[in-house]
Amino acid sequence: MNGSTQGNRASTVLGRKLGGELLRLRDAAGKTQAQAAGVLSATSTKIVKMERGWVPMRDPDIRALSEFYGLADPQAVKRLLDLARLDRERRKAKGWWQHSPQAGALAEYIAMEDVASRVRTWQLSLIPGLFQTAEYARSLAVSGGKWEDPDEIERIVEVRMKRQERLAGECPLHVYAVVWEAALRQLVGGRDVMRAQLGRLLEVAELSNVRLQVLPYWTGGHPCITGAFNIVSFAETEAVDVVHVDSIASTVWVENEEESAEYSAFFDRTARLSLAQRDSVVLIDSIRKEM
């Protein structure tokens, strides 16, 4: 699902998840939006905004709607309230990315990454953004052709470098990356840039919160051959994994448990086909020496 906005309100991943749950409950109860609005002494427009994740939701509204829809399980109601709390906290957070126009379409992803506990990333042709050197990121920005102003390109690089601060600190982000061998051999920026980039991969592979594996050419066909994606996980048990798929023309969010579980299964199967981390490090180092 693509990110969406209504006026100056932006929907969030958890907001859309919560709204979808309320919509499902209303449909199952056979109630209309007008009837639900009456329970809250509000207009149908408010129900529309809630169900589409356009606005933060108040606990009293969620309790009232849950009762009206016949949701009697206290744990199920608590789950909805917890989702609403997390969504409100995330909306109020004033992250650095909000002041960086260069974050662009990645702003929502960066916001999630900033509060995530773990990211699993599968990359076909690029080094994962959290592991990129400034020179590599700069070369990608230049070759992409979207930005021509040198100052703007430097700000893009700054955004990428700022994200990498999550790899350190008291509660570092845990990253499990599986990278196709092609990404290691693609000469982004030339041999010198790639040699330094591969050296950076060797450094991050030594971090206790990083697991890095390479899928070699000789593996042949594999479950994730059709495209790259990121699976973002959160510490809170009530927050489901969210999958981010970024293509040339659009960004897709996978926000339901069943589909995110499918992506996790694809990732796990591809990881099992990949080299172990120690063997992956050996391959990375050998490619670096060839350059």
C-alpha positions as CSV (number, residue, x, y, z in Angstrom):
1,M,0.0,0.0,0.0
2,N,1.3,3.4,-0.9
3,G,1.6,6.2,1.6
4,S,-1.3,8.6,1.4
5,T,-2.3,12.1,2.6
6,Q,-5.4,14.0,3.3
7,G,-5.0,17.7,3.6
8,N,-2.1,18.2,5.9
9,R,-2.6,14.9,7.6
10,A,-0.4,12.0,6.5
11,S,-1.4,8.4,7.1
12,T,1.1,6.2,8.8
13,V,1.8,2.5,8.6
14,L,0.3,1.8,12.1
15,G,-2.5,4.3,11.5
16,R,-3.6,2.4,8.4
17,K,-3.2,-0.9,10.2
18,L,-5.5,0.3,13.0
19,G,-8.0,1.9,10.6
20,G,-8.1,-1.4,8.7
21,E,-8.9,-3.3,11.9
22,L,-11.8,-0.9,12.7
23,L,-13.1,-1.2,9.2
24,R,-13.0,-5.0,9.4
25,L,-14.9,-4.9,12.7
26,R,-17.5,-2.6,11.4
27,D,-18.1,-4.7,8.3
28,A,-18.4,-7.8,10.4
29,A,-20.9,-6.2,12.7
30,G,-23.0,-5.0,9.7
31,K,-22.8,-1.3,10.8
32,T,-22.6,1.7,8.5
33,Q,-20.2,4.6,8.8
34,A,-23.2,6.9,9.7
35,Q,-24.1,4.6,12.6
36,A,-20.5,4.5,13.8
37,A,-20.3,8.3,13.6
38,G,-23.5,8.5,15.7
39,V,-21.8,6.6,18.5
40,L,-19.0,9.1,18.6
41,S,-21.4,12.1,18.1
42,A,-19.3,12.9,15.1
43,T,-19.7,13.0,11.3
44,S,-19.2,10.2,8.9
45,T,-16.1,12.0,7.6
46,K,-14.4,11.3,10.9
47,I,-15.0,7.6,10.5
48,V,-13.6,7.7,7.0
49,K,-10.5,9.5,8.2
50,M,-10.1,7.0,11.1
51,E,-10.6,3.9,8.8
52,R,-8.0,5.2,6.3
53,G,-5.4,6.1,8.9
54,W,-5.5,9.8,8.2
55,V,-5.8,11.0,11.8
56,P,-4.5,9.9,15.2
57,M,-7.2,8.1,17.3
58,R,-8.3,8.7,20.8
59,D,-8.7,5.8,23.3
60,P,-12.3,6.7,24.2
61,D,-13.3,6.6,20.5
62,I,-11.7,3.2,20.1
63,R,-13.4,1.8,23.2
64,A,-16.8,3.1,22.1
65,L,-16.5,1.7,18.6
66,S,-15.2,-1.6,19.9
67,E,-18.2,-2.0,22.2
68,F,-20.6,-0.9,19.3
69,Y,-19.0,-3.5,17.0
70,G,-19.4,-6.2,19.6
71,L,-15.7,-6.7,20.3
72,A,-15.8,-8.1,23.8
73,D,-12.3,-9.6,24.1
74,P,-10.3,-7.3,26.5
75,Q,-7.0,-8.4,25.0
76,A,-8.3,-7.6,21.5
77,V,-9.4,-4.1,22.6
78,K,-6.0,-3.6,24.3
79,R,-4.3,-4.5,21.1
80,L,-6.2,-1.8,19.3
81,L,-5.4,0.7,22.1
82,D,-1.7,-0.2,22.0
83,L,-1.6,0.3,18.2
84,A,-3.3,3.7,18.6
85,R,-0.7,4.7,21.3
86,L,2.2,3.7,19.1
87,D,0.7,5.6,16.1
88,R,0.2,8.7,18.2
89,E,3.8,8.6,19.5
90,R,5.2,8.1,16.0
91,R,3.2,11.0,14.6
92,K,4.4,13.3,17.4
93,A,8.1,12.4,17.0
94,K,10.1,15.2,15.5
95,G,12.7,13.2,13.7
96,W,15.6,14.7,11.8
97,W,14.2,13.4,8.5
98,Q,11.2,15.7,8.7
99,H,13.5,18.6,8.1
100,S,15.3,17.1,5.2
101,P,13.5,17.5,1.8
102,Q,16.1,15.1,0.4
103,A,14.5,12.2,2.4
104,G,11.7,12.5,-0.2
105,A,9.6,9.4,-0.6
106,L,11.8,7.6,1.9
107,A,10.7,9.8,4.8
108,E,8.1,7.4,6.1
109,Y,10.5,4.5,5.8
110,I,13.3,6.4,7.7
111,A,10.7,7.3,10.4
112,M,10.0,3.5,10.9
113,E,13.7,2.6,10.7
114,D,14.4,5.1,13.4
115,V,12.2,3.4,15.9
116,A,12.6,-0.2,14.6
117,S,14.4,-2.9,16.5
118,R,15.4,-5.0,13.5
119,V,15.6,-4.7,9.7
120,R,16.0,-7.6,7.3
121,T,17.0,-6.4,3.9
122,W,17.4,-8.3,0.6
123,Q,19.3,-6.4,-2.2
124,L,19.8,-7.5,-5.8
125,S,22.0,-4.8,-7.2
126,L,22.8,-2.3,-4.5
127,I,24.8,-2.2,-1.2
128,P,22.2,-1.7,1.6
129,G,21.8,2.0,2.4
130,L,22.8,1.4,6.1
131,F,26.2,0.1,4.9
132,Q,27.0,2.5,2.1
133,T,30.0,4.8,2.1
134,A,29.6,8.5,1.3
135,E,31.4,8.1,-2.0
136,Y,29.2,5.1,-3.0
137,A,26.0,7.0,-2.1
138,R,27.3,10.1,-3.9
139,S,28.0,8.1,-7.1
140,L,24.5,6.6,-7.0
141,A,22.9,10.0,-6.7
142,V,25.0,11.3,-9.6
143,S,24.3,8.3,-11.8
144,G,20.6,8.4,-11.1
145,G,20.3,11.6,-13.0
146,K,17.4,12.9,-10.8
147,W,19.6,15.5,-9.0
148,E,22.1,17.8,-10.7
149,D,22.8,20.4,-8.0
150,P,26.0,19.4,-6.2
151,D,24.7,20.9,-2.9
152,E,21.5,18.9,-3.2
153,I,23.5,15.7,-3.9
154,E,25.6,16.4,-0.8
155,R,22.4,16.7,1.3
156,I,21.2,13.4,-0.1
157,V,24.5,11.8,1.0
158,E,24.1,13.4,4.5
159,V,20.7,11.8,4.9
160,R,22.2,8.4,4.1
161,M,25.0,8.9,6.5
162,K,22.7,10.1,9.2
163,R,20.6,6.9,9.0
164,Q,23.7,4.9,9.7
165,E,23.8,6.3,13.3
166,R,21.2,3.6,14.1
167,L,24.0,1.0,13.9
168,A,25.6,2.3,17.1
169,G,24.5,3.6,20.4
170,E,22.8,2.0,23.5
171,C,20.0,0.4,21.5
172,P,21.5,-0.3,18.0
173,L,19.4,-1.4,15.2
174,H,19.9,-5.1,14.4
175,V,20.4,-5.6,10.6
176,Y,20.2,-8.9,8.8
177,A,21.3,-8.3,5.2
178,V,21.4,-10.7,2.3
179,V,23.1,-9.3,-0.8
180,W,23.4,-10.8,-4.3
181,E,27.0,-11.1,-5.5
182,A,26.1,-8.7,-8.4
183,A,25.9,-5.8,-5.9
184,L,29.5,-6.5,-4.9
185,R,30.8,-6.5,-8.4
186,Q,28.9,-3.6,-9.9
187,L,31.4,-0.8,-10.3
188,V,29.4,2.0,-8.8
189,G,31.7,5.1,-8.9
190,G,34.6,3.0,-10.3
191,R,37.1,0.6,-8.8
192,D,38.4,2.9,-6.0
193,V,35.0,3.7,-4.8
194,M,34.0,0.0,-4.8
195,R,37.2,-1.1,-3.2
196,A,36.5,1.3,-0.3
197,Q,32.8,0.2,-0.2
198,L,33.7,-3.5,0.1
199,G,36.1,-2.5,2.9
200,R,33.2,-0.9,4.7
201,L,31.2,-4.1,4.3
202,L,34.0,-6.0,6.0
203,E,33.9,-3.5,8.9
204,V,30.2,-3.6,9.5
205,A,30.3,-7.4,9.3
206,E,32.3,-7.3,12.5
207,L,29.5,-5.5,14.4
208,S,27.6,-7.7,16.8
209,N,24.2,-6.3,15.6
210,V,24.9,-7.0,11.9
211,R,24.5,-10.3,10.1
212,L,25.7,-10.1,6.5
213,Q,25.4,-12.9,3.9
214,V,26.1,-13.0,0.2
215,L,24.1,-15.0,-2.3
216,P,26.7,-16.2,-4.9
217,Y,26.1,-16.3,-8.6
218,W,26.3,-20.1,-8.7
219,T,23.2,-20.5,-6.6
220,G,21.1,-19.9,-9.7
221,G,17.4,-19.3,-9.3
222,H,16.1,-18.4,-5.8
223,P,12.9,-17.2,-4.1
224,C,13.7,-13.5,-4.1
225,I,15.0,-13.1,-7.7
226,T,12.2,-10.7,-8.7
227,G,13.1,-7.7,-6.5
228,A,14.6,-6.1,-3.4
229,F,12.7,-5.4,-0.2
230,N,13.1,-4.5,3.5
231,I,11.3,-6.1,6.4
232,V,11.0,-3.8,9.4
233,S,10.3,-5.2,12.8
234,F,9.5,-3.4,16.1
235,A,10.1,-4.2,19.7
236,E,6.4,-3.9,20.6
237,T,4.7,-7.3,20.2
238,E,1.5,-5.6,19.0
239,A,3.3,-4.0,16.0
240,V,3.4,-6.4,13.0
241,D,6.3,-6.6,10.7
242,V,6.1,-4.1,7.8
243,V,7.6,-4.7,4.3
244,H,8.9,-1.9,2.2
245,V,9.3,-2.4,-1.5
246,D,10.8,0.5,-3.4
247,S,10.7,0.5,-7.2
248,I,11.7,3.1,-9.8
249,A,8.2,4.6,-10.0
250,S,6.5,3.8,-6.7
251,T,6.8,2.6,-3.1
252,V,4.7,-0.2,-1.9
253,W,4.0,-1.0,1.8
254,V,2.9,-4.5,2.8
255,E,1.2,-4.0,6.2
256,N,-0.8,-7.2,7.0
257,E,0.4,-10.1,8.9
258,E,-0.2,-12.8,6.3
259,E,1.6,-11.0,3.5
260,S,4.5,-9.9,5.7
261,A,4.9,-13.5,6.8
262,E,5.2,-14.5,3.2
263,Y,8.0,-12.0,2.6
264,S,9.7,-13.3,5.8
265,A,9.5,-16.9,4.5
266,F,11.0,-15.8,1.1
267,F,13.8,-14.0,2.9
268,D,14.6,-17.0,5.1
269,R,14.7,-19.4,2.2
270,T,17.1,-17.1,0.3
271,A,19.2,-16.7,3.3
272,R,19.5,-20.4,3.7
273,L,20.8,-20.6,0.1
274,S,23.4,-17.9,0.8
275,L,26.9,-18.3,2.1
276,A,27.4,-18.2,5.8
277,Q,28.7,-14.9,7.2
278,R,32.3,-16.1,7.5
279,D,32.3,-17.4,3.9
280,S,30.6,-14.2,2.8
281,V,33.3,-12.1,4.3
282,V,35.9,-14.2,2.5
283,L,34.1,-13.7,-0.8
284,I,33.8,-9.9,-0.2
285,D,37.5,-9.7,0.6
286,S,38.5,-11.6,-2.5
287,I,36.4,-9.3,-4.7
288,R,37.9,-6.3,-3.0
289,K,41.4,-7.5,-3.7
290,E,40.6,-8.2,-7.3
291,M,39.8,-4.4,-7.6
